[in-house]
Structure formats: structure tokens, C-alpha cells
Amino acid sequence: MYYKYSNYLKDKYGTKIYKLPVNLPITCPNRINGTGCSFCADIGTGFESLDDKLTVVKQLAVNKAHISKRYHANKFIAYFQNYTNTYMPLEQFKSYMTAAATYPDIVEISISTRPDCIKDEYLQFLKELSNERKIAITIELGLQTVNYHTLNQINRGHTLAEFLDAVLRIAKYDFCVCTHIILNLPQDTLEDVIETSKILSVLPVHIVKLHSLYIAKNSEMAKQYEANEITICSKEEYIQRLRIFLEYLRPDMVIERLFSRIPEDDAVFSNWNTSWWKLKDEFEEEMKQFKSYQGKQYNYTNGSALGRGGCLHE
């Protein structure tokens, strides 16, 4: 039906792998220069992360102890999750990444950041660290949509061009690229969803992390929502968008997430007051109903018009 992240990790490492979140004492350039993205809360996305005053090693140790006991895992990904994890001086970045790479049982480092915060000097260091420690690197880029009008309206602070530059720049170092997408931003249509899927599919992007829009308290979007200035699509429409997005997506693309999660106390809107597992059941039922699967409509590359007939011959 679709290529699940858990299956991808088993294929890659031959065992269960779990992410250990790390929260650094950093911020985002979009917050330095303004109010940040309209959907972003004061604490970014790290609602359940540990205190950023704890060292990288301490956070990994605490989270590893918890995850190991609960899931019986013994291999892990150090996940630098919150805010923009390449938005800092290079030497500081080196220190944080080295601490994670040298921690026991870490097989991969995953770094969440913005497309406009990707620079060759940082990527070159990561390549050297990867080679030295025999550790994989994944760069997670927040894009949200390819519609540059929507990017402007939600105050992303970058356009599609910066994302394209970042992906192509990262590809030179053979790192895995994960892209975050919100499938139901108020300004986007189904056509935007399809175009987003198609653009990701023709780029060297390996993983996509899909989000259902939640509206965090104290965010700019929360003010817009409470003032009835924006509306959120129905649950049924989101599930339709999700199904069609996957149909246009390249078949080997890994799907890390289908729906967002946020503590109820931190949101003014989240998942239509429906649990994520129930949403997942409804989505999979829709996939079965439409005989749908990832890549079903992946037929638009490699000179697709030449296969439709009607072209002129000499």
C-alpha cells in the first residue's frame, strides 16, 4: 500500500531502530527576523522534548533508557528535532553532532532544519564525521508546500527555490533527505497537493514526513483560526488528499508519518478531535476502497508525452 518508515529502517539496519529526540538551546532565523511561521508555537515543535539546558549526552541517555525499556531496542537515531539545527556557528554545530555520533549505539544522526540554512561547510563536516564514525546522516527539511504563494502567506521566510537548492546541495554528499509536508494548509488546494508530490518525486528526496495541520496555542495561526479568518478542510478531505498524494508519489519514497500529533492542551485544533490510530484506520480503508497504492499515478516522468501517441515522425 505504501512504504512505511519502520520497514525502511528494518531493510536498512536489519533490526528495530528508534529515534532519540535532542532539544538544543537554539532558535530559528525566521524568529530572529520576525514572528516565525504562522503555525509555529513559542516552543517550536518540541512539545515533549527534554529541557534544552541538558547536554546532548544527558538527553540521549535519558531517552535511551526509556525507549530501551519500553521497546527493547538497542540501536538508535539521534534526532535533532526542534527549531533550526544548522542555525548556529559551525564550531558549535560540530560539538553537538560529534557528541551524538560518539554516543554508544547511535547508528544515524537526523538533523531537522530549514532549506535556507543549508551550507556546504556544514555538510562537508557531516561527511567527514559520517566517514570517521561509520554513521548515517539524514537531513530533514521543512518545506510544507511547493506553493510559493502559500509559503508567503504562512510566513515561511523562504520560497521553493531555497528548498531546491538545499536538496541538490545535500545530494552531492549522498545524505538521505527527508521532507516535511503539511497536506491541508488553508490556502492550498488538491492541485497543490498533487504538484507537491510530483516535485518531491523527481528530486533526490528519500523520505517524506506528512503532517495534518494542527494549530498550536499562542501561534499566529491560532489568532487567525479563532477570528474565523481561516478554515481547515474536513477530515474526509484530508484523507482524500493523503491518498492522492501517495498515488502520485515515487514508489520507493519512504513514508515516515501520515498525521501530526500534539498534546491536546497545547492546541486549539488538532486532527478533528480524532485519535491518530482511528485516522490511520480510516485512511487505510479509503486506500482499499479505491484500490489505491503508492505510485499508482507515478506516470509523468521520462518524457511521458512520448508514450501517449500522436507525436510527429520524420
Rosetta blueprint (number, residue, H / E / L):
1 M L
2 Y L
3 Y L
4 K E
5 Y H
6 S H
7 N H
8 Y H
9 L H
10 K H
11 D H
12 K H
13 Y H
14 G L
15 T L
16 K L
17 I E
18 Y E
19 K E
20 L E
21 P E
22 V E
23 N L
24 L L
25 P L
26 I L
27 T L
28 C L
29 P H
30 N H
31 R H
32 I H
33 N L
34 G L
35 T L
36 G L
37 C L
38 S L
39 F L
40 C L
41 A E
42 D L
43 I L
44 G E
45 T L
46 G L
47 F L
48 E L
49 S L
50 L L
51 D L
52 D L
53 K L
54 L L
55 T L
56 V H
57 V H
58 K H
59 Q H
60 L H
61 A H
62 V H
63 N H
64 K H
65 A H
66 H H
67 I H
68 S H
69 K H
70 R H
71 Y H
72 H L
73 A L
74 N L
75 K E
76 F E
77 I E
78 A E
79 Y E
80 F E
81 Q L
82 N L
83 Y L
84 T L
85 N L
86 T L
87 Y L
88 M L
89 P L
90 L H
91 E H
92 Q H
93 F H
94 K H
95 S H
96 Y H
97 M H
98 T H
99 A H
100 A H
101 A H
102 T L
103 Y L
104 P L
105 D L
106 I E
107 V E
108 E E
109 I E
110 S E
111 I E
112 S E
113 T E
114 R L
115 P H
116 D H
117 C H
118 I L
119 K L
120 D H
121 E H
122 Y H
123 L H
124 Q H
125 F H
126 L H
127 K H
128 E H
129 L H
130 S H
131 N H
132 E H
133 R H
134 K L
135 I L
136 A E
137 I E
138 T E
139 I E
140 E E
141 L E
142 G E
143 L E
144 Q E
145 T L
146 V L
147 N L
148 Y H
149 H H
150 T H
151 L H
152 N H
153 Q H
154 I L
155 N L
156 R L
157 G L
158 H L
159 T L
160 L H
161 A H
162 E H
163 F H
164 L H
165 D H
166 A H
167 V H
168 L H
169 R H
170 I H
171 A H
172 K L
173 Y L
174 D L
175 F L
176 C E
177 V E
178 C E
179 T E
180 H E
181 I E
182 I E
183 L L
184 N L
185 L L
186 P L
187 Q L
188 D L
189 T L
190 L H
191 E H
192 D H
193 V H
194 I H
195 E H
196 T H
197 S H
198 K H
199 I H
200 L H
201 S H
202 V L
203 L L
204 P L
205 V L
206 H L
207 I E
208 V E
209 K E
210 L E
211 H E
212 S L
213 L L
214 Y L
215 I E
216 A E
217 K L
218 N L
219 S L
220 E H
221 M H
222 A H
223 K H
224 Q H
225 Y H
226 E H
227 A L
228 N L
229 E L
230 I L
231 T L
232 I L
233 C L
234 S L
235 K H
236 E H
237 E H
238 Y H
239 I H
240 Q H
241 R H
242 L H
243 R H
244 I H
245 F H
246 L H
247 E H
248 Y H
249 L L
250 R L
251 P L
252 D L
253 M L
254 V E
255 I E
256 E E
257 R E
258 L L
259 F L
260 S L
261 R L
262 I L
263 P L
264 E H
265 D H
266 D H
267 A E
268 V E
269 F E
270 S L
271 N H
272 W H
273 N H
274 T L
275 S L
276 W H
277 W H
278 K H
279 L H
280 K H
281 D H
282 E H
283 F H
284 E H
285 E H
286 E H
287 M H
288 K H
289 Q H
290 F L
291 K L
292 S L
293 Y L
294 Q L
295 G L
296 K L
297 Q L
298 Y L
299 N L
300 Y L
301 T L
302 N L
303 G L
304 S H
305 A H
306 L H
307 G H
308 R L
309 G L
310 G L
311 C L
312 L L
313 H L
314 E L
